[in-house]
Amino acid sequence: KVDFTFVGLPNIAYTDASLDKKVANITIRFDAEVVSATRDADGNLVEGDAEKVVNIADEWTFSKNPKSRDPNWKLVGTNQIS
């Protein structure tokens, strides 16, 4: 069993952006605070800490055709920083 609690998102920042004729890309860094613990079938802690807030960071890259009428961006990549 995994116990997971999202605590907050203290920082969001763009880290990269590019544009060519057919594709616009933007990379966003998300710094999140979470509590995560994994327990076995008997309820014993196997991984993590159910009482400790930890910081994790991810970068997500989104893409879209700048000439498209569709306002939605497509998630094309993720990268775990920590």
SEFIVEX-418756 format. One record per residue: residue in three letters; residue number from 1; x, y, z negated of N, C-alpha, C in turn. Coordinates in steps of 0.05 Angstrom, whole numbers, plus 5000, padded with zeros to 4 digits. Atoms other than C-alpha are relative to their C-alpha. Layout:
<atoms>
["Ala" NUM [X Y Z] [X Y Z] [X Y Z]] ...
</atoms>
This chain:
<atoms>
["Lys" 1 [5017 4977 5000] [5000 5000 5000] [5018 5025 5000]] ["Val" 2 [4986 4975 4999] [5025 5069 5017] [4983 5022 4988]] ["Asp" 3 [5013 4976 5011] [5006 5129 4974] [5014 5024 5012]] ["Phe" 4 [4988 4977 4986] [5017 5193 5013] [4983 5025 4994]] ["Thr" 5 [5014 4975 5005] [4999 5264 4993] [5015 5023 5014]] ["Phe" 6 [4989 4977 4988] [5011 5325 5036] [4997 5023 4981]] ["Val" 7 [5000 4978 5019] [5031 5383 4990] [4998 5027 5013]] ["Gly" 8 [5000 4974 4987] [5046 5440 5036] [5019 5002 5024]] ["Leu" 9 [4984 4994 4976] [5079 5470 5097] [5013 5027 4996]] ["Pro" 10 [4989 4974 5007] [5126 5524 5070] [5014 5015 5023]] ["Asn" 11 [4986 4987 4978] [5160 5538 5137] [4992 4987 5027]] ["Ile" 12 [5004 5008 4972] [5141 5534 5211] [5015 5021 5017]] ["Ala" 13 [4984 4981 4983] [5188 5564 5263] [5005 4988 5027]] ["Tyr" 14 [4993 5011 4974] [5200 5557 5337] [5031 5000 5001]] ["Thr" 15 [4970 5003 4999] [5271 5533 5351] [5010 5001 5028]] ["Asp" 16 [4990 4999 4972] [5273 5531 5427] [4976 5004 5018]] ["Ala" 17 [5021 4996 4980] [5233 5553 5487] [5013 5001 5027]] ["Ser" 18 [4990 4999 4973] [5243 5545 5562] [4977 5002 5019]] ["Leu" 19 [5020 4996 4980] [5206 5562 5625] [5013 4996 5027]] ["Asp" 20 [4992 5001 4972] [5215 5540 5697] [4974 5002 5016]] ["Lys" 21 [5024 4995 4983] [5167 5542 5756] [4977 4982 4993]] ["Lys" 22 [5022 5019 5004] [5127 5481 5735] [4994 4993 4971]] ["Val" 23 [5004 5009 5028] [5136 5471 5660] [5010 5021 4980]] ["Ala" 24 [4991 4984 5023] [5138 5513 5597] [5002 4981 4977]] ["Asn" 25 [4995 5017 5024] [5167 5479 5535] [5005 5018 4976]] ["Ile" 26 [4994 4986 5024] [5168 5502 5464] [5004 4979 4978]] ["Thr" 27 [4994 5018 5022] [5199 5467 5404] [4995 5014 4974]] ["Ile" 28 [5008 4988 5025] [5171 5480 5335] [5011 4982 4978]] ["Arg" 29 [4991 5015 5023] [5203 5460 5269] [4980 5003 4978]] ["Phe" 30 [5018 5000 5023] [5157 5440 5212] [5015 4990 4976]] ["Asp" 31 [4989 5009 5026] [5184 5437 5141] [4976 4995 4982]] ["Ala" 32 [5023 5008 5016] [5135 5399 5098] [5008 4989 4973]] ["Glu" 33 [4996 5012 5027] [5129 5379 5025] [4979 4978 4997]] ["Val" 34 [5018 5023 5003] [5100 5310 5012] [5008 4984 4976]] ["Val" 35 [4995 5020 5020] [5094 5257 4959] [4994 4973 5013]] ["Ser" 36 [5003 5026 4986] [5103 5186 4985] [5010 4977 4983]] ["Ala" 37 [4991 5024 5015] [5106 5118 4950] [4988 4976 5014]] ["Thr" 38 [5010 5025 4989] [5100 5048 4977] [5001 4979 4978]] ["Arg" 39 [5003 5020 5021] [5076 4992 4931] [4995 4973 5013]] ["Asp" 40 [5005 5027 4990] [5075 4917 4940] [4972 4991 4991]] ["Ala" 41 [5027 5010 5006] [5013 4873 4931] [4993 5000 4970]] ["Asp" 42 [5005 4999 5029] [5022 4873 4855] [5000 5028 4989]] ["Gly" 43 [5000 4972 5009] [5026 4949 4852] [5027 5010 4991]] ["Asn" 44 [4973 4991 5008] [5101 4952 4839] [5011 5019 5021]] ["Leu" 45 [4988 4980 4982] [5138 5011 4869] [5023 4987 5016]] ["Val" 46 [4980 5011 4982] [5179 4988 4929] [5018 5021 5011]] ["Glu" 47 [4985 4978 4987] [5200 5054 4960] [4987 5026 4993]] ["Gly" 48 [5010 4973 5006] [5193 5128 4945] [4996 5005 4971]] ["Asp" 49 [5005 4992 5028] [5168 5162 4882] [4973 5014 5000]] ["Ala" 50 [5028 4989 5001] [5094 5175 4867] [4998 5026 4984]] ["Glu" 51 [5001 4975 5016] [5112 5234 4822] [5018 5022 5012]] ["Lys" 52 [4980 4981 4990] [5165 5270 4864] [4993 5012 5027]] ["Val" 53 [5005 4986 4975] [5153 5322 4918] [5027 5000 5015]] ["Val" 54 [4976 4999 4984] [5203 5314 4975] [4995 5017 5025]] ["Asn" 55 [5001 4983 4976] [5219 5359 5034] [5007 4983 5024]] ["Ile" 56 [4993 5012 4974] [5217 5332 5105] [4998 5020 5022]] ["Ala" 57 [5000 4981 4977] [5231 5368 5170] [4998 4984 5026]] ["Asp" 58 [5004 5012 4973] [5208 5350 5240] [5001 5023 5020]] ["Glu" 59 [5003 4982 4977] [5215 5384 5307] [4981 4987 5020]] ["Trp" 60 [5019 5010 4979] [5158 5376 5357] [5003 5017 5024]] ["Thr" 61 [4998 4985 4975] [5164 5395 5430] [4974 4997 5015]] ["Phe" 62 [5025 4999 4985] [5102 5416 5469] [5006 5011 5028]] ["Ser" 63 [4996 4993 4972] [5096 5425 5544] [4974 5007 5013]] ["Lys" 64 [5024 4995 4984] [5047 5455 5593] [5008 5014 5026]] ["Asn" 65 [4996 4986 4975] [5042 5480 5664] [4990 5029 4996]] ["Pro" 66 [5009 4973 5005] [5041 5556 5658] [4979 5010 5020]] ["Lys" 67 [5020 4992 4980] [4997 5561 5720] [4973 4986 4996]] ["Ser" 68 [5025 5015 5005] [4945 5513 5693] [4980 5017 4985]] ["Arg" 69 [5021 4987 5014] [4878 5539 5670] [4994 4987 4974]] ["Asp" 70 [5003 5015 5025] [4879 5487 5615] [5016 5013 4978]] ["Pro" 71 [4985 4986 5021] [4898 5523 5551] [5016 4981 4981]] ["Asn" 72 [4988 5019 5019] [4921 5459 5516] [5029 4994 5007]] ["Trp" 73 [4973 5009 4997] [4994 5441 5505] [5002 4970 4994]] ["Lys" 74 [4997 5029 5003] [5017 5368 5509] [5025 4995 4982]] ["Leu" 75 [4978 5008 5017] [5061 5338 5454] [5017 4981 5016]] ["Val" 76 [4983 5017 4983] [5121 5309 5493] [5024 4989 4985]] ["Gly" 77 [4978 5011 5014] [5171 5295 5438] [5000 5007 4970]] ["Thr" 78 [4997 4994 5029] [5184 5291 5363] [5028 4991 4991]] ["Asn" 79 [4973 5006 5010] [5249 5289 5324] [5000 5005 4970]] ["Gln" 80 [4999 4996 5029] [5256 5277 5249] [5027 5011 4993]] ["Ile" 81 [4975 4986 5008] [5308 5325 5221] [5011 4988 4974]] ["Ser" 82 [4991 5011 5026] [5311 5297 5150] [4983 4978 4991]] 
</atoms>
